[in-house]
Amino acid sequence: MKKIILTLTVFFAATLFASAQENANNPNAPEISFEKEVHDFGTIDYAGDGTYAFKFTNTGKEPLKITDAKGSCGCTVPKWSKEEVAKGQSGYINVSYDTKRQGPFTKTVTVMSNAGKNPTKVLTIKGVVKTQEQTEDQTPFMKPGGASPLENPKQ
């Protein structure tokens, strides 16, 4: 059984690699361009809105298809349209972070597509989630080192 699974895994990996190579040499291949690849939420409330939509555009000539998107952990969930994106059109990858996890975070989402030159892109979200007490009491969030958001220690 292990040999069958290994053989199938190698076969699918080789097929994907060959397909990616074929598209990389295609001058008409789709291309994916994101408006930005990193989003900083700043400081957000415990159980607050941890969702951001990364906008992308197909700058290639053929239709673009997002084939998969995976978060770096279970607390980061990407959602995207399964429809192809035509030349010059835009789409979104919506990323949700579980804001019931307090403290600083940096998470990634790996996006795979049929793009020619860069079929894999890594998007990043980051920020700091207040504690539940800080959110409920509306106490100012203290940054590491003791500076409050209203103070700028570098001035």
Salt bridges, closest charged atoms under 4 A:
GLU35 OE2 - LYS55 NZ 3.85
GLU37 OE2 - LYS121 NZ 3.41
ASP45 OD1 - LYS130 NZ 3.25
ASP68 OD2 - LYS70 NZ 3.63
ASP98 OD2 - ARG101 NE 3.47
